[in-house]
Amino acid sequence: MHLRHSVCLLTGLLALPLVDAQTPGPTPTVDELVAKNLEAKGGAAALAAIQTVRFEGRLLVNQGQLEMKYSETKKRPGKVRTDAVLQGMNLVQAYNGTSGWKIFPLYGRKDPEKMSADEAKSLVEETEIGGPLENWKAQDKAVTYLGTEDVEGTAAHKLKVVRKNGDVSYVYLDPDYFLEIRIIDQRVEQGAQVEVETDLGDYEKVNGVYFPFSIEAGSKGSTDKQKTIIEKGEANVPVDDAIFRVPRESREMIYSTTAMRFFNFFLSSLAFVGVAAGEQAPYSSATISGLGARNIGSATMSGRVAAIAANRESTGKLTIFVGAASGGVWKSEDGGTHYRPVFDEQPVQSIGAIALDPKNAKNVWVGTGEPWVRNSVSIGDGIYKSTDGGETWNKAGLPNSERISQIIVSPKSSDTVFVAVPGALWSDSPDRGLYKTTDGGKTWNLILKGPNLSTGASTIAMDPANPNMLFAGLWDFRRQGWTYRSGGETPNDPSGSGLFRSTDGGATWKEITPEANKGFPKKPYGRLAVAIAPSNPKRVYAFVESTDSALFVSDDGGQTWAQRDKSQWMVWRPFYFANLIVDPKNPDRVFKTDGALILSEDGGKSFTTVGGFQWRAWRCARRLDRSDQPANRHLRRRRRDLVCLRWRQPLVEGEQPAHFAVLSRERGRRRSLSGLRRIAGQQLLGRPVGISRRHHQCAVGKRLQRRRLLHFRRSG
């Protein structure tokens, strides 16, 4: 229940081994890591200036079955109080600087109870406004750097913090942002070893300092953890010391021997208490005897948008297609005001790519099988085609492709289509590569394939003015139960990945190499992404995963190259964040989808964040306001309002783009439409917006989760 015992997993992403393609650098020192942590939070001075903090939000327990109003107040030095309200009962824990107490108003117990020293340990830790690393030397803590350790796919820096009383905390820092993403506390309570695992995320600024605003915590290894969602944070507000003192001190307090490290260990009983209080009617097999089994949704992870395509007619009508990782295809015919599913009757729901025919927007192509190959992805069974705007579908081939990453329809011929097929995730497959049809999908030719059975095509770019000019990227990859590789068996082993160019519509190909094309990096490669600037087809961008991952740019159609940005944005999980989108009017303006959406306005030399960072998230599809303006720079830290998650597939239209499509997991957060409209208008467009919703459900374990497809539309 405590803020530090927390995590925001807006996505519930499954663990994923991180492929580290970097050459190991010098081992950081404890002082360096702590300094970076303090700097990431806003600076040591800003943190020290905060004397009080107050957080308000909601506490979810019993896998979200119970929701409570929650607040936490801290005051230096060493004071904290937490309150949770359920059915009019106020559950309290507090530490006044010397001792702890609590009120547990169940079964008529309304008097404060004194906490033993062991019980109060977690509260003492909770008084640390800046976390366990703040002022660690002054507090006589011993801190040791233990190297890096995998935290659900992130190679996090691990620090061991030993307190004066002998209790230990393991602090995990994100390697890119140096904020805490996990804390494991080990302590002895009443003679028993206790281990609590806490994950932290969704950081937001309060008085210039970043704090985690979404929280999940519980015993290490437990699947039943409490979740705290912070909705409001304030700093340096007046706080009376009286709130930390035991009420009615003249009365002798009841001494409690119940081990309550934090509210999580008694909140589980509230479900039963609530039932008893409500005197639920007797339950027996007869209650459900007339019910049959029914399908309640996909059994696969959802929440990610893998593809988006749109067409604006001469009348101004905008039709949008959205493809979900495992939620089928959704269509809007009124500019995003309403959505409806149009792919539910097909035997597969994992979508990898969507493309509209430039000559006839009624022709819609859908490639199945998500290409962002986490260990939680589903599979597809080929490519589908609709000739009536998505109302009916016909299977158009490539049944063994398993996943399709990109589709391009020639602007010269509706029957000429190129399809990039990365292929199978867990095994060898001869069906990988780049395919082409010239008869509308009746027959397909494999026009570019890799040197081995683990290499497929992951990216393709076409010169819109000359459809015969193509760039394609091959990708060698494999996932196994215990590991994952992007490229060769090791970062330096040979790989089938490479970048190729064709000047005759794919009939012949020539590989881009450092020997023939000055400035291009040396092999081996992992995943690549390639994009051509529509306004200047000589400008080509290529992101290359390697032992020295970076962005490369060509201004002569791929003949020569120059290295541009090679910051952490290019290094961070390059096999997963491999997507480039060039502004249709400005060749120097290029976007890359990472954990945040990042933008370069100097031809790839440097990038800045334009979509809010979130350590763990899903994906979001959006359209840019206008190509001549840096759209929506204020969408940074209010993920709790928009629940806008990991960027995957931005949609950029040339003339009048003004819409946003967001697929999000609600995670218990409730926002009114008017509230969302206000927030979106203020933060994204600077004006009111219209909004609609559509729910998608899927069963994950024993929980039924709901995802909401939100679409923000500028109104005026």
GIDAUR-V990543 format. One record per pair of residues at least 6 apart in sequence whose ideal C-beta (glycine too) atoms are under 6 Angstrom apart, sorted by the first residue. I is the first residue (numbers start at 0). J is the second residue. Records with the same first field share a line. If there is no record, write none. Layout:
I=J ; J
This chain:
0=81 ; 261 ; 262 ; 263
1=125 ; 261
2=54 ; 71
3=125
4=197 ; 216
5=197 ; 199 ; 211 ; 214 ; 216 ; 227
6=198 ; 199 ; 200 ; 214 ; 215
7=200 ; 201 ; 213
8=215 ; 615
9=616 ; 644 ; 664 ; 666
10=302 ; 615 ; 616 ; 617
12=615
13=374 ; 375
14=151
15=152 ; 373 ; 374
16=482 ; 483
17=152 ; 154
18=485 ; 574
19=154
20=490 ; 544 ; 546 ; 548
21=570
22=546
29=142 ; 144
32=156
33=132
35=177
36=132 ; 172 ; 177
37=43
39=176 ; 177 ; 178
40=46 ; 208 ; 209
41=207 ; 208 ; 209
45=207 ; 208
46=129 ; 208
49=128 ; 206 ; 208 ; 234
50=75 ; 235
51=74 ; 235 ; 236 ; 238
52=73 ; 128 ; 234
53=72 ; 233 ; 236
54=71 ; 229 ; 232
55=70 ; 231
56=69 ; 228 ; 229 ; 230
57=66 ; 69 ; 228
58=67 ; 69 ; 83 ; 227
59=66 ; 226 ; 667
60=225 ; 266
61=267 ; 270
62=702
63=667
65=269
67=83 ; 84 ; 85
68=84
69=83
70=82
71=81
72=80 ; 238
73=79 ; 128
74=238
77=96 ; 126
78=96 ; 243
79=94 ; 122 ; 125 ; 126
80=93 ; 242 ; 243
81=92
82=89 ; 91
83=90
88=104
91=101 ; 102
92=101
93=100 ; 243
94=119 ; 122
95=243 ; 244
99=114 ; 119 ; 122
100=111 ; 113 ; 114 ; 245
101=112 ; 114
102=111
105=272
110=253
111=245 ; 246 ; 252
112=253 ; 255
113=252 ; 254
117=188 ; 189
118=259
120=186
121=260 ; 261
131=160 ; 168 ; 170
135=142
139=163
140=160 ; 162
141=161
142=158 ; 160
143=159
144=158
145=157 ; 159
147=154 ; 156
148=157
150=171 ; 180 ; 181
154=174
155=171 ; 172 ; 180
156=172
157=171
158=170
159=169
160=168 ; 170
161=167
166=186
167=185
168=182 ; 184
169=183
170=179 ; 182
171=180 ; 181
173=180 ; 614
175=567 ; 571
178=202
179=199
180=199 ; 614
181=198
182=197
183=196
184=195
185=194
186=193
188=258
189=258
194=219
196=219
197=216
198=215
199=211
200=213 ; 614 ; 615
201=212 ; 213 ; 638
202=209 ; 211
203=212 ; 636
205=232 ; 234
206=234
212=229 ; 639
213=228
214=227
215=224 ; 226
216=224
217=224 ; 263
225=263
259=265
295=698
296=696 ; 697 ; 698
297=325 ; 348 ; 697
298=698
299=325 ; 377
300=375
301=325 ; 326 ; 697 ; 706
302=617 ; 664 ; 706
303=324 ; 617 ; 618
304=323 ; 618 ; 620 ; 647 ; 662
305=322 ; 324 ; 350 ; 351 ; 369
306=322 ; 350 ; 352 ; 353 ; 648
307=321 ; 620 ; 648 ; 650
308=320 ; 353 ; 355
309=319 ; 650
310=318 ; 355 ; 360
311=317
317=334
318=332
319=331 ; 335
320=330 ; 353
321=329 ; 660
322=328 ; 350 ; 353
323=350
324=369
325=348 ; 349 ; 377
326=695
327=340 ; 342 ; 343 ; 348
328=341 ; 342 ; 350 ; 365
329=338 ; 340
330=341 ; 389
331=338
334=712
335=658 ; 710 ; 712
336=691
337=691
338=693 ; 708
341=389
345=392
347=367 ; 379 ; 380
349=367 ; 368 ; 369 ; 377 ; 379
351=366 ; 368 ; 369 ; 370 ; 402 ; 403 ; 404
352=366 ; 403 ; 405 ; 406
353=365
354=364 ; 406 ; 408
355=363
356=362 ; 408 ; 413
357=410
358=413
359=413
361=386 ; 387 ; 388
362=386 ; 413
363=385 ; 389
364=384 ; 406
365=383
366=382 ; 403 ; 406
367=379 ; 380
368=378 ; 379 ; 401 ; 402 ; 403
369=376
370=402 ; 404 ; 421
372=424
378=401
379=402
380=398
381=396 ; 397 ; 398 ; 400
382=395 ; 396 ; 397
383=392 ; 394
384=393 ; 395 ; 440
385=392
395=440
396=440 ; 443
399=430
400=420 ; 430
401=422 ; 423
402=421
403=418 ; 420
404=419 ; 421 ; 457
405=419 ; 459
406=418
407=417 ; 459 ; 461
408=416
409=415 ; 466
411=466
414=437 ; 438 ; 439
415=437
416=436
417=435 ; 459
418=434
419=433 ; 456 ; 459
420=431 ; 455 ; 456
421=455 ; 457 ; 474
422=428 ; 431 ; 455
424=478
425=478
427=452 ; 453
431=455
432=445 ; 447 ; 448 ; 455 ; 456
433=446 ; 447 ; 456 ; 471
434=443 ; 445
435=444 ; 446 ; 505
436=443
446=505
447=471 ; 508
449=473 ; 495
450=495
451=495
453=475 ; 477
454=473 ; 475 ; 495
456=471 ; 473
457=472 ; 474
458=472 ; 528 ; 529
459=471
460=470 ; 529 ; 530 ; 531
461=469
462=468 ; 531 ; 536
463=533
464=536
467=503 ; 504
468=502
469=501 ; 505
470=500 ; 529
471=499
472=498 ; 527 ; 529
473=496 ; 497
474=496 ; 526
475=486 ; 494 ; 495 ; 496
476=485
477=484
485=525 ; 526 ; 574
486=494 ; 496 ; 523 ; 525
487=493 ; 494 ; 523
490=546
493=523
494=523 ; 524
496=524
497=510
498=511 ; 527 ; 541
499=508 ; 510
500=509 ; 557
501=508
511=519
513=519 ; 521
517=559
518=559 ; 560 ; 561
519=560
520=543 ; 545
524=543 ; 545
525=544 ; 574
526=544 ; 574 ; 577
527=543
528=542 ; 577 ; 578 ; 579
529=541
530=540 ; 579 ; 581
531=539
532=538 ; 581 ; 586
533=583
534=584 ; 586
535=586
537=554 ; 555 ; 556
538=554 ; 586
539=553 ; 557
540=552 ; 579 ; 589
541=551
542=550 ; 577 ; 579
544=573
548=569 ; 570 ; 573
549=562 ; 565 ; 569
550=563 ; 564 ; 569 ; 603
551=560 ; 562
552=561 ; 563 ; 603
553=560
563=603 ; 604
564=603 ; 605 ; 606
568=593 ; 597 ; 606
576=592 ; 593
578=592
579=591
580=590 ; 649 ; 651
581=589
582=588 ; 626
583=626 ; 653
584=626
587=602
588=600
589=599 ; 603
590=598 ; 649
591=597
592=646 ; 647
594=612 ; 645
595=608 ; 610 ; 612
596=609 ; 610 ; 646
597=606 ; 608
598=607 ; 609
599=606
609=632
610=634 ; 646
611=634 ; 635 ; 636 ; 638
613=638
616=644 ; 645
617=644 ; 645
618=645 ; 647
619=643 ; 644 ; 646 ; 661
620=648 ; 650 ; 660
621=649 ; 659
622=650 ; 656 ; 658
623=630 ; 651 ; 656
624=630
631=683
633=682
634=682 ; 683
640=678
642=663
643=661
657=713
658=712
659=711
660=710
661=709
662=708
663=707
664=706
665=705 ; 707
672=690
675=690
676=688 ; 690
679=688 ; 711
680=686 ; 687 ; 688
684=713
687=714
688=711 ; 712 ; 713 ; 714
689=712 ; 714
690=711
691=710
692=707 ; 709
693=708
694=705 ; 707
695=706
696=705
697=704
